[in-house]
C-alpha cells in the first residue's frame, strides 16, 4: 500500500470530510464484528495518507490502530518517483 498517495494535488479538500466522517460508523461496525476485513483495510489506507490522517483526532487514530496488527505500517511503501 502506497503511503501518501492521496494529496491536495490530486484530491479535492472536500473529500476529507467524506472519508473522515465514515470513521465513527466504521468503528462501531467493527466493534460489532461487521465487515471487519474491509474496514481494517480502509483504516490502513486512511492512516497511510496524511491528507486524511491529519483530520483525525488522536483518539480516533488509536481506536483504528487497536484493530490493526502492531506492524501494520510495514505494509506501506513510498510512491515510486
Jmol script that loads the backbone (N, CA, C; Angstrom):
load data "model"
ATOM      1  N   UNK A   1       0.856  -1.153   0.000  1.00  0.00           N
ATOM      2  CA  UNK A   1       0.000   0.000   0.000  1.00  0.00           C
ATOM      3  C   UNK A   1       0.913   1.230   0.000  1.00  0.00           C
ATOM      4  N   UNK A   2       0.666   2.113  -0.941  1.00  0.00           N
ATOM      5  CA  UNK A   2       1.483   3.323  -1.033  1.00  0.00           C
ATOM      6  C   UNK A   2       1.134   4.313   0.070  1.00  0.00           C
ATOM      7  N   UNK A   3       2.159   4.911   0.629  1.00  0.00           N
ATOM      8  CA  UNK A   3       1.980   5.925   1.663  1.00  0.00           C
ATOM      9  C   UNK A   3       1.878   7.295   0.990  1.00  0.00           C
ATOM     10  N   UNK A   4       0.935   8.074   1.477  1.00  0.00           N
ATOM     11  CA  UNK A   4       0.695   9.432   0.987  1.00  0.00           C
ATOM     12  C   UNK A   4       0.459   9.507  -0.518  1.00  0.00           C
ATOM     13  N   UNK A   5      -0.302   8.556  -1.030  1.00  0.00           N
ATOM     14  CA  UNK A   5      -0.694   8.579  -2.441  1.00  0.00           C
ATOM     15  C   UNK A   5      -1.775   9.630  -2.680  1.00  0.00           C
ATOM     16  N   UNK A   6      -2.515   9.965  -1.633  1.00  0.00           N
ATOM     17  CA  UNK A   6      -3.575  10.963  -1.729  1.00  0.00           C
ATOM     18  C   UNK A   6      -3.021  12.279  -1.187  1.00  0.00           C
ATOM     19  N   UNK A   7      -3.096  13.309  -1.989  1.00  0.00           N
ATOM     20  CA  UNK A   7      -2.592  14.628  -1.585  1.00  0.00           C
ATOM     21  C   UNK A   7      -3.573  15.699  -2.043  1.00  0.00           C
ATOM     22  N   UNK A   8      -3.325  16.914  -1.617  1.00  0.00           N
ATOM     23  CA  UNK A   8      -4.167  18.028  -2.069  1.00  0.00           C
ATOM     24  C   UNK A   8      -3.973  18.309  -3.548  1.00  0.00           C
ATOM     25  N   UNK A   9      -2.916  17.778  -4.118  1.00  0.00           N
ATOM     26  CA  UNK A   9      -2.673  17.974  -5.547  1.00  0.00           C
ATOM     27  C   UNK A   9      -3.557  17.075  -6.421  1.00  0.00           C
ATOM     28  N   UNK A  10      -3.989  15.929  -5.865  1.00  0.00           N
ATOM     29  CA  UNK A  10      -4.787  15.011  -6.691  1.00  0.00           C
ATOM     30  C   UNK A  10      -6.175  14.718  -6.112  1.00  0.00           C
ATOM     31  N   UNK A  11      -6.531  15.390  -5.020  1.00  0.00           N
ATOM     32  CA  UNK A  11      -7.823  15.146  -4.382  1.00  0.00           C
ATOM     33  C   UNK A  11      -8.366  16.456  -3.830  1.00  0.00           C
ATOM     34  N   UNK A  12      -9.658  16.665  -4.012  1.00  0.00           N
ATOM     35  CA  UNK A  12     -10.290  17.881  -3.500  1.00  0.00           C
ATOM     36  C   UNK A  12     -10.342  17.829  -1.976  1.00  0.00           C
ATOM     37  N   UNK A  13     -10.139  18.965  -1.332  1.00  0.00           N
ATOM     38  CA  UNK A  13     -10.196  19.036   0.124  1.00  0.00           C
ATOM     39  C   UNK A  13     -11.544  18.565   0.672  1.00  0.00           C
ATOM     40  N   UNK A  14     -12.608  18.770  -0.086  1.00  0.00           N
ATOM     41  CA  UNK A  14     -13.935  18.358   0.378  1.00  0.00           C
ATOM     42  C   UNK A  14     -14.024  16.845   0.583  1.00  0.00           C
ATOM     43  N   UNK A  15     -13.127  16.099  -0.035  1.00  0.00           N
ATOM     44  CA  UNK A  15     -13.150  14.645   0.111  1.00  0.00           C
ATOM     45  C   UNK A  15     -12.693  14.212   1.509  1.00  0.00           C
ATOM     46  N   UNK A  16     -11.960  15.077   2.196  1.00  0.00           N
ATOM     47  CA  UNK A  16     -11.527  14.761   3.563  1.00  0.00           C
ATOM     48  C   UNK A  16     -12.724  14.463   4.450  1.00  0.00           C
ATOM     49  N   UNK A  17     -13.742  15.319   4.356  1.00  0.00           N
ATOM     50  CA  UNK A  17     -14.923  15.143   5.198  1.00  0.00           C
ATOM     51  C   UNK A  17     -15.656  13.851   4.862  1.00  0.00           C
ATOM     52  N   UNK A  18     -15.705  13.501   3.596  1.00  0.00           N
ATOM     53  CA  UNK A  18     -16.378  12.265   3.186  1.00  0.00           C
ATOM     54  C   UNK A  18     -15.722  11.062   3.866  1.00  0.00           C
ATOM     55  N   UNK A  19     -14.402  10.999   3.807  1.00  0.00           N
ATOM     56  CA  UNK A  19     -13.673   9.864   4.370  1.00  0.00           C
ATOM     57  C   UNK A  19     -13.685   9.894   5.895  1.00  0.00           C
ATOM     58  N   UNK A  20     -13.335  11.013   6.476  1.00  0.00           N
ATOM     59  CA  UNK A  20     -13.216  11.062   7.935  1.00  0.00           C
ATOM     60  C   UNK A  20     -14.567  10.933   8.635  1.00  0.00           C
ATOM     61  N   UNK A  21     -15.646  11.318   7.984  1.00  0.00           N
ATOM     62  CA  UNK A  21     -16.967  11.177   8.601  1.00  0.00           C
ATOM     63  C   UNK A  21     -17.410   9.715   8.670  1.00  0.00           C
ATOM     64  N   UNK A  22     -16.776   8.844   7.906  1.00  0.00           N
ATOM     65  CA  UNK A  22     -17.110   7.416   7.923  1.00  0.00           C
ATOM     66  C   UNK A  22     -16.502   6.697   9.131  1.00  0.00           C
ATOM     67  N   UNK A  23     -15.463   7.254   9.713  1.00  0.00           N
ATOM     68  CA  UNK A  23     -14.699   6.563  10.748  1.00  0.00           C
ATOM     69  C   UNK A  23     -15.549   6.193  11.974  1.00  0.00           C
ATOM     70  N   UNK A  24     -16.344   7.094  12.548  1.00  0.00           N
ATOM     71  CA  UNK A  24     -17.135   6.699  13.718  1.00  0.00           C
ATOM     72  C   UNK A  24     -18.064   5.505  13.451  1.00  0.00           C
ATOM     73  N   UNK A  25     -18.737   5.516  12.311  1.00  0.00           N
ATOM     74  CA  UNK A  25     -19.624   4.392  11.969  1.00  0.00           C
ATOM     75  C   UNK A  25     -18.831   3.111  11.756  1.00  0.00           C
ATOM     76  N   UNK A  26     -17.668   3.232  11.126  1.00  0.00           N
ATOM     77  CA  UNK A  26     -16.852   2.040  10.893  1.00  0.00           C
ATOM     78  C   UNK A  26     -16.301   1.492  12.203  1.00  0.00           C
ATOM     79  N   UNK A  27     -15.953   2.354  13.143  1.00  0.00           N
ATOM     80  CA  UNK A  27     -15.509   1.878  14.450  1.00  0.00           C
ATOM     81  C   UNK A  27     -16.635   1.120  15.156  1.00  0.00           C
ATOM     82  N   UNK A  28     -17.849   1.622  15.035  1.00  0.00           N
ATOM     83  CA  UNK A  28     -18.999   0.935  15.634  1.00  0.00           C
ATOM     84  C   UNK A  28     -19.235  -0.414  14.951  1.00  0.00           C
ATOM     85  N   UNK A  29     -19.164  -0.435  13.628  1.00  0.00           N
ATOM     86  CA  UNK A  29     -19.382  -1.679  12.887  1.00  0.00           C
ATOM     87  C   UNK A  29     -18.337  -2.731  13.231  1.00  0.00           C
ATOM     88  N   UNK A  30     -17.081  -2.341  13.235  1.00  0.00           N
ATOM     89  CA  UNK A  30     -16.023  -3.305  13.501  1.00  0.00           C
ATOM     90  C   UNK A  30     -16.117  -3.801  14.950  1.00  0.00           C
ATOM     91  N   UNK A  31     -16.584  -2.942  15.848  1.00  0.00           N
ATOM     92  CA  UNK A  31     -16.803  -3.340  17.233  1.00  0.00           C
ATOM     93  C   UNK A  31     -17.877  -4.403  17.373  1.00  0.00           C
ATOM     94  N   UNK A  32     -18.797  -4.426  16.424  1.00  0.00           N
ATOM     95  CA  UNK A  32     -19.866  -5.416  16.404  1.00  0.00           C
ATOM     96  C   UNK A  32     -19.531  -6.609  15.516  1.00  0.00           C
ATOM     97  N   UNK A  33     -18.306  -6.605  14.977  1.00  0.00           N
ATOM     98  CA  UNK A  33     -17.867  -7.719  14.146  1.00  0.00           C
ATOM     99  C   UNK A  33     -18.408  -7.695  12.730  1.00  0.00           C
ATOM    100  N   UNK A  34     -18.866  -6.543  12.282  1.00  0.00           N
ATOM    101  CA  UNK A  34     -19.422  -6.416  10.938  1.00  0.00           C
ATOM    102  C   UNK A  34     -18.374  -5.897   9.958  1.00  0.00           C
ATOM    103  N   UNK A  35     -18.284  -6.524   8.798  1.00  0.00           N
ATOM    104  CA  UNK A  35     -17.453  -6.021   7.695  1.00  0.00           C
ATOM    105  C   UNK A  35     -15.995  -5.797   8.122  1.00  0.00           C
ATOM    106  N   UNK A  36     -15.507  -6.650   8.982  1.00  0.00           N
ATOM    107  CA  UNK A  36     -14.223  -6.454   9.660  1.00  0.00           C
ATOM    108  C   UNK A  36     -13.050  -6.286   8.697  1.00  0.00           C
ATOM    109  N   UNK A  37     -12.868  -7.186   7.773  1.00  0.00           N
ATOM    110  CA  UNK A  37     -11.683  -7.122   6.897  1.00  0.00           C
ATOM    111  C   UNK A  37     -11.693  -5.898   6.003  1.00  0.00           C
ATOM    112  N   UNK A  38     -12.843  -5.537   5.473  1.00  0.00           N
ATOM    113  CA  UNK A  38     -12.931  -4.346   4.618  1.00  0.00           C
ATOM    114  C   UNK A  38     -12.640  -3.079   5.418  1.00  0.00           C
ATOM    115  N   UNK A  39     -13.135  -3.035   6.641  1.00  0.00           N
ATOM    116  CA  UNK A  39     -12.901  -1.851   7.471  1.00  0.00           C
ATOM    117  C   UNK A  39     -11.438  -1.776   7.893  1.00  0.00           C
ATOM    118  N   UNK A  40     -10.835  -2.892   8.223  1.00  0.00           N
ATOM    119  CA  UNK A  40      -9.405  -2.891   8.561  1.00  0.00           C
ATOM    120  C   UNK A  40      -8.581  -2.343   7.394  1.00  0.00           C
ATOM    121  N   UNK A  41      -8.905  -2.797   6.192  1.00  0.00           N
ATOM    122  CA  UNK A  41      -8.187  -2.306   5.014  1.00  0.00           C
ATOM    123  C   UNK A  41      -8.380  -0.793   4.867  1.00  0.00           C
ATOM    124  N   UNK A  42      -9.597  -0.335   5.062  1.00  0.00           N
ATOM    125  CA  UNK A  42      -9.877   1.099   4.952  1.00  0.00           C
ATOM    126  C   UNK A  42      -9.111   1.881   6.011  1.00  0.00           C
ATOM    127  N   UNK A  43      -9.064   1.371   7.237  1.00  0.00           N
ATOM    128  CA  UNK A  43      -8.302   2.026   8.296  1.00  0.00           C
ATOM    129  C   UNK A  43      -6.831   2.157   7.888  1.00  0.00           C
ATOM    130  N   UNK A  44      -6.256   1.082   7.385  1.00  0.00           N
ATOM    131  CA  UNK A  44      -4.846   1.124   6.955  1.00  0.00           C
ATOM    132  C   UNK A  44      -4.649   2.169   5.863  1.00  0.00           C
ATOM    133  N   UNK A  45      -5.576   2.210   4.925  1.00  0.00           N
ATOM    134  CA  UNK A  45      -5.487   3.159   3.813  1.00  0.00           C
ATOM    135  C   UNK A  45      -5.581   4.601   4.317  1.00  0.00           C
ATOM    136  N   UNK A  46      -6.540   4.870   5.204  1.00  0.00           N
ATOM    137  CA  UNK A  46      -6.692   6.226   5.752  1.00  0.00           C
ATOM    138  C   UNK A  46      -5.433   6.621   6.516  1.00  0.00           C
ATOM    139  N   UNK A  47      -4.920   5.709   7.340  1.00  0.00           N
ATOM    140  CA  UNK A  47      -3.737   6.017   8.146  1.00  0.00           C
ATOM    141  C   UNK A  47      -2.475   6.153   7.301  1.00  0.00           C
ATOM    142  N   UNK A  48      -2.484   5.600   6.107  1.00  0.00           N
ATOM    143  CA  UNK A  48      -1.331   5.709   5.202  1.00  0.00           C
ATOM    144  C   UNK A  48      -1.273   7.057   4.504  1.00  0.00           C
ATOM    145  N   UNK A  49      -2.346   7.805   4.588  1.00  0.00           N
ATOM    146  CA  UNK A  49      -2.439   9.075   3.861  1.00  0.00           C
ATOM    147  C   UNK A  49      -2.618  10.233   4.827  1.00  0.00           C
ATOM    148  N   UNK A  50      -1.569  11.007   5.016  1.00  0.00           N
ATOM    149  CA  UNK A  50      -1.620  12.150   5.926  1.00  0.00           C
ATOM    150  C   UNK A  50      -2.732  13.121   5.550  1.00  0.00           C
ATOM    151  N   UNK A  51      -3.096  13.156   4.285  1.00  0.00           N
ATOM    152  CA  UNK A  51      -4.180  14.008   3.804  1.00  0.00           C
ATOM    153  C   UNK A  51      -5.436  13.776   4.641  1.00  0.00           C
ATOM    154  N   UNK A  52      -5.701  12.524   4.983  1.00  0.00           N
ATOM    155  CA  UNK A  52      -6.853  12.167   5.814  1.00  0.00           C
ATOM    156  C   UNK A  52      -6.477  12.055   7.286  1.00  0.00           C
ATOM    157  N   UNK A  53      -5.367  11.417   7.571  1.00  0.00           N
ATOM    158  CA  UNK A  53      -4.955  11.159   8.951  1.00  0.00           C
ATOM    159  C   UNK A  53      -4.860  12.451   9.753  1.00  0.00           C
ATOM    160  N   UNK A  54      -4.383  13.508   9.145  1.00  0.00           N
ATOM    161  CA  UNK A  54      -4.238  14.787   9.839  1.00  0.00           C
ATOM    162  C   UNK A  54      -5.583  15.387  10.265  1.00  0.00           C
ATOM    163  N   UNK A  55      -6.663  14.899   9.709  1.00  0.00           N
ATOM    164  CA  UNK A  55      -8.001  15.384  10.055  1.00  0.00           C
ATOM    165  C   UNK A  55      -8.608  14.619  11.234  1.00  0.00           C
ATOM    166  N   UNK A  56      -7.974  13.537  11.661  1.00  0.00           N
ATOM    167  CA  UNK A  56      -8.497  12.690  12.726  1.00  0.00           C
ATOM    168  C   UNK A  56      -7.949  13.109  14.080  1.00  0.00           C
ATOM    169  N   UNK A  57      -8.713  12.787  15.118  1.00  0.00           N
ATOM    170  CA  UNK A  57      -8.223  13.028  16.471  1.00  0.00           C
ATOM    171  C   UNK A  57      -7.273  11.897  16.850  1.00  0.00           C
ATOM    172  N   UNK A  58      -6.454  12.142  17.862  1.00  0.00           N
ATOM    173  CA  UNK A  58      -5.548  11.088  18.324  1.00  0.00           C
ATOM    174  C   UNK A  58      -6.341   9.905  18.865  1.00  0.00           C
ATOM    175  N   UNK A  59      -7.510  10.165  19.435  1.00  0.00           N
ATOM    176  CA  UNK A  59      -8.362   9.081  19.927  1.00  0.00           C
ATOM    177  C   UNK A  59      -8.871   8.222  18.767  1.00  0.00           C
ATOM    178  N   UNK A  60      -9.302   8.852  17.685  1.00  0.00           N
ATOM    179  CA  UNK A  60      -9.758   8.091  16.518  1.00  0.00           C
ATOM    180  C   UNK A  60      -8.620   7.244  15.955  1.00  0.00           C
ATOM    181  N   UNK A  61      -7.436   7.821  15.864  1.00  0.00           N
ATOM    182  CA  UNK A  61      -6.287   7.073  15.340  1.00  0.00           C
ATOM    183  C   UNK A  61      -5.991   5.876  16.235  1.00  0.00           C
ATOM    184  N   UNK A  62      -5.986   6.086  17.542  1.00  0.00           N
ATOM    185  CA  UNK A  62      -5.733   4.986  18.480  1.00  0.00           C
ATOM    186  C   UNK A  62      -6.798   3.904  18.369  1.00  0.00           C
ATOM    187  N   UNK A  63      -8.053   4.312  18.250  1.00  0.00           N
ATOM    188  CA  UNK A  63      -9.143   3.344  18.111  1.00  0.00           C
ATOM    189  C   UNK A  63      -8.998   2.525  16.826  1.00  0.00           C
ATOM    190  N   UNK A  64      -8.600   3.191  15.750  1.00  0.00           N
ATOM    191  CA  UNK A  64      -8.406   2.487  14.481  1.00  0.00           C
ATOM    192  C   UNK A  64      -7.225   1.524  14.590  1.00  0.00           C
ATOM    193  N   UNK A  65      -6.125   1.999  15.161  1.00  0.00           N
ATOM    194  CA  UNK A  65      -4.931   1.166  15.282  1.00  0.00           C
ATOM    195  C   UNK A  65      -5.164  -0.039  16.179  1.00  0.00           C
ATOM    196  N   UNK A  66      -6.095   0.068  17.117  1.00  0.00           N
ATOM    197  CA  UNK A  66      -6.395  -1.055  18.018  1.00  0.00           C
ATOM    198  C   UNK A  66      -6.929  -2.270  17.261  1.00  0.00           C
ATOM    199  N   UNK A  67      -7.438  -2.056  16.063  1.00  0.00           N
ATOM    200  CA  UNK A  67      -7.988  -3.143  15.249  1.00  0.00           C
ATOM    201  C   UNK A  67      -6.989  -3.668  14.215  1.00  0.00           C
ATOM    202  N   UNK A  68      -5.806  -3.081  14.199  1.00  0.00           N
ATOM    203  CA  UNK A  68      -4.794  -3.466  13.212  1.00  0.00           C
ATOM    204  C   UNK A  68      -3.624  -4.163  13.906  1.00  0.00           C
ATOM    205  N   UNK A  69      -2.875  -4.975  13.160  1.00  0.00           N
ATOM    206  CA  UNK A  69      -1.677  -5.575  13.749  1.00  0.00           C
ATOM    207  C   UNK A  69      -0.681  -4.474  14.142  1.00  0.00           C
ATOM    208  N   UNK A  70       0.148  -4.763  15.125  1.00  0.00           N
ATOM    209  CA  UNK A  70       1.134  -3.776  15.582  1.00  0.00           C
ATOM    210  C   UNK A  70       2.057  -3.313  14.462  1.00  0.00           C
ATOM    211  N   UNK A  71       2.335  -4.193  13.511  1.00  0.00           N
ATOM    212  CA  UNK A  71       3.262  -3.868  12.423  1.00  0.00           C
ATOM    213  C   UNK A  71       2.550  -3.481  11.124  1.00  0.00           C
ATOM    214  N   UNK A  72       1.342  -2.950  11.228  1.00  0.00           N
ATOM    215  CA  UNK A  72       0.575  -2.634  10.016  1.00  0.00           C
ATOM    216  C   UNK A  72       1.314  -1.680   9.081  1.00  0.00           C
ATOM    217  N   UNK A  73       2.143  -0.811   9.625  1.00  0.00           N
ATOM    218  CA  UNK A  73       2.847   0.160   8.786  1.00  0.00           C
ATOM    219  C   UNK A  73       3.929  -0.497   7.929  1.00  0.00           C
ATOM    220  N   UNK A  74       4.270  -1.736   8.232  1.00  0.00           N
ATOM    221  CA  UNK A  74       5.258  -2.456   7.422  1.00  0.00           C
ATOM    222  C   UNK A  74       4.733  -2.699   6.001  1.00  0.00           C
ATOM    223  N   UNK A  75       3.424  -2.630   5.825  1.00  0.00           N
ATOM    224  CA  UNK A  75       2.817  -2.819   4.504  1.00  0.00           C
ATOM    225  C   UNK A  75       2.913  -1.567   3.635  1.00  0.00           C
ATOM    226  N   UNK A  76       3.320  -0.456   4.209  1.00  0.00           N
ATOM    227  CA  UNK A  76       3.380   0.801   3.471  1.00  0.00           C
ATOM    228  C   UNK A  76       4.688   0.892   2.675  1.00  0.00           C
ATOM    229  N   UNK A  77       4.574   1.413   1.469  1.00  0.00           N
ATOM    230  CA  UNK A  77       5.750   1.685   0.651  1.00  0.00           C
ATOM    231  C   UNK A  77       5.622   3.086   0.067  1.00  0.00           C
ATOM    232  N   UNK A  78       6.753   3.698  -0.181  1.00  0.00           N
ATOM    233  CA  UNK A  78       6.749   5.023  -0.798  1.00  0.00           C
ATOM    234  C   UNK A  78       6.331   4.930  -2.252  1.00  0.00           C
ATOM    235  N   UNK A  79       5.692   5.977  -2.725  1.00  0.00           N
ATOM    236  CA  UNK A  79       5.345   6.047  -4.143  1.00  0.00           C
ATOM    237  C   UNK A  79       6.612   6.052  -4.984  1.00  0.00           C
ATOM    238  N   UNK A  80       6.610   5.319  -6.085  1.00  0.00           N
ATOM    239  CA  UNK A  80       7.769   5.410  -6.977  1.00  0.00           C
ATOM    240  C   UNK A  80       7.844   6.795  -7.597  1.00  0.00           C
ATOM    241  N   UNK A  81       9.037   7.247  -7.860  1.00  0.00           N
ATOM    242  CA  UNK A  81       9.191   8.598  -8.436  1.00  0.00           C
ATOM    243  C   UNK A  81       9.198   8.572  -9.936  1.00  0.00           C
TER     244      UNK A  81
END
end "model"
wireframe off; spacefill off
backbone 0.3
color backbone group
